[in-house]
Amino acid sequence: MNRTARAFWLNRPGEGAIQDVDLPEPGADDVVVRALYSGVSRGTETLVFRGGVPESQYAAMRAPFQEGDFPAPVKYGYLSVGVVEEGPDHLTGETVFCLHPHQTRYVVPAAAVTPVPAGVPASRAVLTGTVETAVNALWDAAPLVGDRITVIGGGMVGCSVAALLARFPGVRVQLVDADPARAAVAAALGVDFALPADALGDRDLVVHASATEQGLARALQLLTPEGTVLELSWYGDRTVSLPLGEAFHSRRLVIRASQVGTVSPAARPGRSYADRLALALELLTDPALDALVTGESAFEELPALLPKLADGTVPALCHRIRYP
């Protein structure tokens, strides 16, 4: 069996390259995975690409199979789908999801891969990590039947949250983004759309995922008294200012953080990371989520692609990477 592979490395902030790597000999409890697709999580990965991870967050931001250290050289990524070429009999030949960087073939413990359900195409399964983030966010938010909810920020995470909220009975969901093109994505997901100036007010819950100071301030403006903003954005090394004077206290508003690194304490006791990941894969049977994949490139194009994703030349939600 081939024991070599090719991997994308960030050599220095703003510059990456594909390198040849030698794979370790798999142990009895390992699997060898041949990648089919991976996904570029545009917000986080372009922040890593430009060297924007604060030093205080180097440990917290490590991906499960990351090599190297921030800011660079580093091999980073966490949305990989492939086929098990070697491993335990029950996994050999299976299509699996793994939190692995962009690499053509890799060796990981069998426990680190999750089989992709038969009803989920491998090409859609690259969204698993983002849908998992949305699952955790909704466990934190605990929306109620009939809630009026706005999602600000039509990126991968925001659209994933909106897609799951669209399934809640009686919930009225509006996706808000400064880009009018996101209206088509909202329509595909079955939710309303508005530009920030036209967003509906008196919202019970606003999920903020735009990673902008203006978006978070607008989220507070849209709340009903005693409403909650669930903050999903991560700002990296940027400082954010908020209008916490005005009516923030008199309206008894709440800002709450959510982050996928910990399973929400609001989930049923005993729910594990594996349970959450398996649930995300089950939810990906919905073909409407294909709207979140807005582009595809060959693996060999990654070094030229990431600078364009980082500067917005190539607009994207999830950009899918196709392997030979």
C-alpha positions, 0 to 999 in steps of 0.5 A: 500500500502507498505510504506517501501523501501530499499535504497543504502547509502554511509556510508563512502567513499569506503563503502556502505550498503542497508538500510530499509527506511520508505516512507512518505505518498504521497500527492495529487500531488505525485506519488509512484514509484516502481523501475524496474531498475536504472543505475550506472553512473560510472564516477560521482558515483564512484567519489562520492563513493571514496569521491572525490567531492571537498567541493566547489562543494558540493552544485552544485553536489547535486542530485535532491533527494539526502539525506545526505551530501558529503562526507558521509553518503549520498544517491546518484544517478539519473538514475531510471526507475519504475512503478507508483503504486499510483498517478494521474490517467494519471500516474498510471501504467505508466513506468517513468524515475526519477532523483532518487537514488538507491531505491526500491520504492519512493515518489516524486512529479508527476512533477518529473517523465517523462513517458517513450515512448512506443518504449523505453524499461524500461531497456534502459531508465536508459540511459536517464540522460546520453543522456540528457547530450549529448543533452545539449553538442551538443546544446553547440557545435552546430556542422555543416553539414560536420564537422570532429568531434572526441569524446575522451573518450568512457565512458557513456557520450562520447559514448552517444555524439558519438551516437547522432553525428552519426545521423548528415548528413555529419558529420564524427565522430571518437571515441577515447579511450585507451581501444581497447575494445571500438571499438566494442561499436563504431561499434555498434553506427555506428562511427569510432574508433581509439586509441589515437596515431592513431586518425585523426587530423585537426578536427573542433570539439573535444568533450573531455570526458575521464576525463584525463589530457592526453586526454585533451592535445590530444584533443588540438593536434587534432584540426584544426586551430580555432577549439574547444574542448568541455570539458565534463569531470569533474575532481572532486578534481584533478588538470589538467595541459595543454600545453597552450604554444606551438601553442595554441595561434597561432592556435587560439584554443578554450576550452569550458565547457559544463555541464548538470546542466544548459540548454544550452543558445544555445538551442531555447529560452524557452527550459526547463529541462523537454523539454530536458529530454523528448527529451532524452527519444525520442532519446532512441528509437534507439536500438543501444544505448543498447551497452552502457549498459555493465553489470547488477546486482541485487540491493542487490549486489550494496554494493559489486559492487561499489568498483569493479566499482570504482577500475576498477575490473568491467569495465563498461559504464553504469552498470544496477541495476535490482530490485526485 
